[in-house]
Each structure stands twice: as C-alpha cells, then as structure tokens.
Amino acid sequence: MAGIGFELRKLLRDRSLLGMLRAYGFAGAISSGPWLLSISSVLAIGILSRSSLEMTQQVVRFQVSVTYLIATTLILTGGLQLALSRFIADRLFEDKPEQVLPNVMGAIAVTSVTSGIIAVLMVSVLFHEPLPYRILMVANFVMLSNIWIVVVVLSSLKAYNQVLLAFAIGCGIVVGASLWLSRYGVPGLLFGFLVGHAVLMFVLLGLVMRRYPGEGLVAFRFLRRGQLYPSLFLIGFVYNLAIWADKFLFWGNPLTSESVIGPLRASLIYDIPIFLSYVSIVPGMSVFLVRIETDFVECYDAFYDAVRSGDTLDSMEHLKDRMVHVVRQGIYEILKVQGLTVIVLILTARYLLEALGISQGYIYLFYVDVMSAGMQVLLMAILNVLFYLDQRKIALGLSFLFLISNALFTAITQQLGPNFYGYGFASAMLLSCLVGLSLLSAKLDSLEYETFMMQRFA
C-alpha cells in the first residue's frame, strides 16, 4: 500500500535508536493494532477484575463472547478486506486518491448491512439470553466488522502518530469503561467494549477522511466487474477460517470444552495459552511490515518499472535477483526476531504465567503455541509477497492447505489426548510454511519469464 513504505523509509533514515523504535512501533501498530487491542483489552479486564467469584464468572462469559465476536467478524470480513485493499492500492497507483474515501464508506455500508442481518439472525435463532445482551452482541458484531474494514486503509496513511494515539485511546477506553460498567455484569462489560471500539472506529475514520477527501459520500466501484477479484474474497475467507479451525474444533468437542453462555462454548485447556501466545507475534509482524514495505517494495517497483520501460533482459534479471535477495533477507530477519522472541518467552514462561495468575499446567501448551504463532508470521509474509506478485491461485491453494491440514491434524491430536494438544495447529502451520516457501521460491525463479509472457500477450 502506498504511503506506509514512504513513511517507514523516512523514519529509518534516522539511524538513532528512537528512529528505529518509531519505525517498528508504527509498523507493529498498523499490522497488529486492532486485534492486539481487542485481545490485550480482554486480558487486562480479566486481570483487573478479580474481585469475587461472581465477578470472575461474569468476566469469563464476557471474554468468551468477545472471542466469538472477533473470530466470526474476521472470517466474515476477511474476503472484503483483501478485495478492498487491492482496489485501494490500484486507485493509488493510478493517482486517483479521491476514489478511496467514497469506496471505503461504501464498503462500510455493505459490511454494516450484511453483518447486521447475520448478527440479528444468529442471536434470534441461537441465543435465549436477556435482550440487553443480545442487542450488545449485535452492536459489537457490526462495530468490529467495520473496524476490520477501516484498518485496510491505515497502511496508506502517513499520520502514524495519530494512528498510535488512536489505538492507545481506544484500549484505555475499552478497559476503563468495561471495568466501570462491570457492576452491570456481562452487558456492562460488553457496552464498555463497544464504546471503546466505537471511539477507535470514528477516530480512525476521521484520519482517513482527512487524508483522502473524496468525490461524493458513498461509492461502490469496488464491487464492479473488472475491479472485483472473487479469488481475493475466497482467500480472505478461507485463510481466516483456517486460523480459527482448530479453536472451533476444540470448542465443539464436548470432551475439550464446556458451555459458558448461551450456545457459546470455551476450551479452558486450549484457549488461554493460544490467545496469550498471539501477543508474542508483534515483533515479527513489525519486522515483516518494515521489510516488505521498504526494501522489497523498492526492488519490486524497480523491477516492474524496467519491464514497463522495455529495459534489457540482463537488467531485469539483475533487478529480479535483488528482489529475491531482499525476500530471503526479510524472511531471515523475521525468523531471527521471532525466534528470539520465542526463546525469551519460553525462558520466562513460568514467571509470566504466575504474574498473570494462570496455572503452570498450561506451560507446555504455551510453548507449542508460541512457536506456532511465530510460524504464522512467516506464512503471512509468504502470502503477502504472493499478493504483490499477483499469484492469487497459489495463495488460494496455500490457504486451503492450511485450512484442511489444521482441521485434520487438530482432529487427530484430539484423539491422541491432552499431551498432543496444540501440535495439530503447529504441524499445519509448519507444513503450510514449508510448502509456501517452496512455491514462492519456484515462482521467483521464473519471474522474469512469466512477466515477459504476460506483457507479450496482454
């Protein structure tokens, strides 16, 4: 996405520690801010509200409700996120920034109507809880769905200080409002969660409006034929479903879960370590975004500029080799930084769990989940490079491989017993990464040939 690469390069020119921290902090906020805000807020509310057994039970019901909200909204909007991201990138490449805001508003309108209808149907058919709870579940479902859409545009903004401030304000309001309203039970906690995310949503939307003053209020050009990529919709849906496949299997299995509120179930043995481990991927995500949007994009632009200008084959091969080198270096840096993070967390896991009031019985599953989360960063980097190369078929196949292997391996580990929990997700992630690296390497090796053929017969 245009914008973030320029801003990150500008920050990285400052070789001071502060400059580096600002660059990686901005990248971390953009790449993982919204879901990290949600997870961190929920964990913070759980830690700060241990006043009584009754309060603890209410918080558990709230945490499970929010977990399902995050899972279902990410799966629902995953396809539109990718399709809208491609549409915005294409418009910015064409130097038509005035089309960004109206189409973002159009995407928000489509998301609001679709998510609202789905949420109302779900709470009407599946839930028999008090009316305030059901209304707040619908409202949070729509709000989270829209936040995932607005986040698509953030990587094109240059207002990184305002973005970071927005996330900090949103997190503070979520925790503060939820704790203040916790006297009203689960509805009070959900209302606090809604208020914080609503503030975040409108602050981020305000930043988008300032950056991209558009022509008209709402547009739906992103849905037009020729601008709509069904494969991206499918990739977004399948990939997000794959991420949650193992969780759904553990929640749906009566032997590994228990009913918490309404039809919602939770797996106490599986959920805590895996959600805690997701906080550990922020360093890897920061490196991933910095390297992809600076070094890789620079080489990528140079290569395709050479193609468009009719440069020599030797020059194209040289630029391609530079791009391959940058991809390898980026993957190496992700492995190095995320590997170091995993080692630190494994060494400090006992103290971390103790500080959070979590049983030491989770520690071995936490080890596996931390390594799995680290591999997920690598898979996301592979998919991102494939998107840049417009290799949607490969990305779709890789997403399906991840989905099928995660569901299959998780089901097998459930049959093997508690000692194998978590290894299904880890095995699926490892398999997907290895296959993805192999396919990406083959695609990069033949890049200049395929690019020439596409130009020849376009």
C-alpha positions, 0 to 999 in steps of 0.5 A: 500500500502506498504511503506506509513504505514512504513513511517507514523509509523516512523514519529509518533514515534516522539511524538513532535508536528512537528512529528505529523504535518509531519505525517498528512501533508504527509498523507493529501498530498498523499490522497488529493494532486492532486485534492486539487491542481487542485481545490485550483489552480482554486480558487486562479486564480479566486481570483487573477484575478479580474481585469475587467469584461472581465477578470472575464468572461474569468476566469469563462469559464476557471474554468468551463472547468477545472471542466469538465476536472477533473470530466470526467478524474476521472470517466474515470480513476477511474476503472484503478486506483483501478485495478492498485493499487491492482496489485501494492500492490500484486507485493509488497507483493510478493517482486517483486518491479521491476514489478511496474515501467514497469506496471505503464508506461504501464498503462500510455500508455493505459490511454494516448491512450484511453483518447486521442481518447475520448478527440479528439472525444468529442471536434470534435463532441461537441465543435465549439470553436477556435482550440487553445482551443480545442487542450488545452482541449485535452492536459489537458484531457490526462495530468490529466488522467495520473496524476490520474494514477501516484498518485496510486503509491505515497502511496508506496513511502517513499520520502514524502518530495519530494512528498510535494515539488512536489505538492507545485511546481506544484500549484505555477506553475499552478497559476503563469503561468495561471495568466501570460498567462491570457492576452491570455484569456481562452487558456492562462489560460488553457496552464498555467494549463497544464504546471503546471500539466505537471511539477507535472506529470514528477516530480512525475514520476521521484520519482517513477522511482527512487524508483522502477527501473524496468525490461524493459520500458513498461509492461502490466501484469496488464491487464492479466487474473488472475491479472485483477479484472473487479469488481475493474474497475466497482467500480472505475467507478461507485463510481466516477460517483456517486460523480459527479451525482448530479453536472451533474444533476444540470448542465443539468437542464436548470432551475439550470444552464446556458451555459458558453462555448461551450456545457459546462454548470455551476450551479452558485447556486450549484457549488461554495459552493460544490467545496469550501466545498471539501477543508474542507475534508483534515483533515479527509482524513489525519486522515483516511490515518494515521489510516488505514495505521498504526494501522489497517494495523498492526492488519490486517497483524497480523491477516492474518499472524496467519491464514497463520501460522495455529495459534489457533482459540482463537488467531485469534479471539483475533487478529480479535477483535483488528482489529475491535477495531482499525476500530471503533477507526479510524472511531471515530477519523475521525468523531471527526476531521471532525466534528470539522472541520465542526463546525469551518467552519460553525462558520466562514462561513460568514467571509470566504465567504466575504474574498473570495468575494462570496455572503452570499446567498450561506451560507446555501448551504455551510453548507449542503455541508460541512457536506456532504463532511465530510460524504464522508470521512467516506464512503471512509474509509468504502470502503477502509477497504472493499478493504483490506478485499477483499469484492469487491461485497459489495463495488460494491453494496455500490457504486451503492447505492450511485450512484442511491440514489444521482441521485434520491434524487438530482432529487427530491430536484430539484423539491422541489426548491432552499431551498432543494438544496444540501440535495439530495447529503447529504441524499445519502451520509448519507444513503450510510454511514449508510448502509456501516457501517452496512455491514462492521460491519456484515462482521467483525463479521464473519471474522474469519469464512469466512477466515477459509472457504476460506483457507479450500477450496482454 
